[in-house]
Amino acid sequence: MLVNIGQLLTLRQSSETLGPRRGKILSELGMLEDAAVLCLGGKVVSVGKSKDALCDSWLKKHRKKVIEIDCAGQVVVPGFVDSHTHPAFITPRLVDFEKRTAGASYEEIAEAGGGIRSSLEPVRKAAKSALAEKVLGALHEMAEQGT
């Protein structure tokens, strides 16, 4: 159980915004202050205010079996999953990402000169040694991060 969480970002969404976050709902974080999180069997089973969690009857009964981690007032965020990546690139497409998360369609981004085609030319022009160095660096970082 995580306790003494200064801010817990729940990323809770309203029923009208289910699905991938885009546009203005990116700023709707869903946040609890002075929070606690209870995990059982590797799954989050309860999220709430610390004072409520510590008064919970189930927790009082099983407290000795629960490992407690004091988060010392720090921020806790959900684990994010990097679903896929392309390690062979020369220039990152941060502008594309920003536009996409702000609600632009892929077609709009491509029409503005972004998209996969904006990545292809630098890769094709790159020396094999430079590309190999980039890919090996990306793979090393992925391994370090557990991706």
C-alpha positions in Angstrom: 0.0 0.0 0.0 1.3 3.4 -0.9 0.6 6.0 1.7 1.4 9.6 2.4 1.1 10.5 -1.3 1.3 14.3 -1.8 -0.5 14.2 -5.1 -1.9 11.2 -6.9 -2.7 11.7 -10.5 -5.6 9.3 -11.3 -6.2 10.5 -14.9 -9.9 9.7 -14.2 -12.1 10.6 -17.1 -15.8 11.4 -17.2 -18.0 9.0 -19.1 -18.2 11.4 -22.0 -14.5 11.3 -22.5 -13.8 7.6 -22.5 -11.0 6.4 -24.9 -7.7 8.0 -25.8 -7.1 11.5 -24.4 -6.9 14.3 -27.0 -7.2 18.0 -27.1 -8.4 19.9 -24.1 -9.0 16.8 -21.9 -5.3 16.3 -21.8 -5.2 18.9 -19.1 -7.9 17.1 -17.0 -5.6 15.1 -14.8 -7.8 13.9 -12.0 -5.8 14.4 -8.8 -6.1 13.4 -5.2 -4.1 15.1 -2.5 -2.9 13.2 0.6 -3.8 10.0 -1.0 -3.3 6.2 -0.6 -3.3 3.3 -3.1 -3.9 -0.3 -2.2 -2.6 -3.0 -4.5 -3.4 -6.7 -4.1 -2.1 -9.4 -6.4 -0.4 -6.9 -8.6 -3.6 -4.9 -9.2 -4.8 -1.6 -7.9 -7.9 -2.3 -5.9 -8.5 0.9 -4.0 -7.6 4.6 -4.4 -8.6 7.3 -2.0 -7.7 9.8 0.7 -5.1 8.5 3.2 -7.4 9.1 6.2 -10.2 7.1 4.6 -7.8 4.2 3.7 -6.4 4.0 7.2 -9.9 3.8 8.6 -11.0 1.0 6.2 -12.3 -2.1 8.1 -10.7 -4.6 5.7 -7.3 -2.8 6.0 -7.5 -2.7 9.8 -8.1 -6.4 9.9 -5.2 -7.2 7.4 -2.8 -4.4 8.2 0.0 -6.7 9.4 0.0 -8.5 6.0 0.1 -5.3 3.9 3.5 -3.9 2.9 3.3 -0.1 3.4 5.4 2.3 1.4 5.7 5.9 2.6 5.7 8.2 -0.4 6.9 11.1 1.7 4.5 13.6 0.1 5.8 13.0 -3.4 3.7 12.8 -6.6 2.6 9.4 -7.8 1.6 8.9 -11.5 0.2 5.8 -13.3 2.8 3.7 -15.1 2.8 4.5 -18.8 3.3 1.9 -21.5 5.3 2.7 -24.6 3.4 0.4 -26.9 5.8 0.6 -29.9 8.6 2.7 -31.2 10.8 3.1 -34.3 14.4 3.3 -33.1 15.7 4.1 -36.6 15.1 7.8 -36.8 17.3 10.9 -37.1 15.0 13.7 -36.0 12.2 13.3 -33.4 8.7 14.2 -34.5 7.8 16.2 -31.4 5.8 18.7 -33.3 3.7 15.9 -34.8 3.2 14.4 -31.3 2.1 17.8 -29.9 -0.3 18.4 -32.8 -1.7 14.9 -32.5 -2.3 15.1 -28.8 -3.9 18.5 -29.3 -6.5 16.9 -31.6 -5.1 17.3 -35.1 -5.7 14.4 -37.5 -2.8 12.5 -39.1 -3.9 13.9 -42.4 -3.8 17.5 -41.1 -0.3 16.8 -39.8 0.9 15.3 -43.1 -0.6 18.2 -45.1 1.4 20.6 -42.9 4.6 18.7 -43.8 4.8 16.4 -40.8 4.1 12.7 -40.5 6.2 9.7 -41.5 7.4 11.3 -44.7 9.1 14.0 -42.7 11.1 11.2 -41.0 12.0 9.2 -44.0 14.2 11.7 -45.8 16.7 12.3 -42.9 16.9 8.5 -42.4 17.6 7.9 -46.1 20.3 10.6 -46.2 22.0 9.5 -43.0 25.3 7.6 -43.0 25.0 4.0 -42.0 27.3 4.6 -39.1 25.3 7.6 -37.8 22.1 5.6 -38.1 23.6 2.6 -36.3 24.8 4.8 -33.5 21.3 6.2 -33.1 19.6 2.8 -33.1 22.1 1.3 -30.7 21.7 4.3 -28.3 17.9 4.0 -28.5 18.0 0.2 -27.9 20.3 0.7 -24.9 18.0 3.3 -23.4 15.0 1.0 -24.0 16.7 -1.8 -22.2 17.5 0.5 -19.3 13.9 1.7 -19.0 12.5 -1.8 -19.3 10.8 -1.2 -22.7 
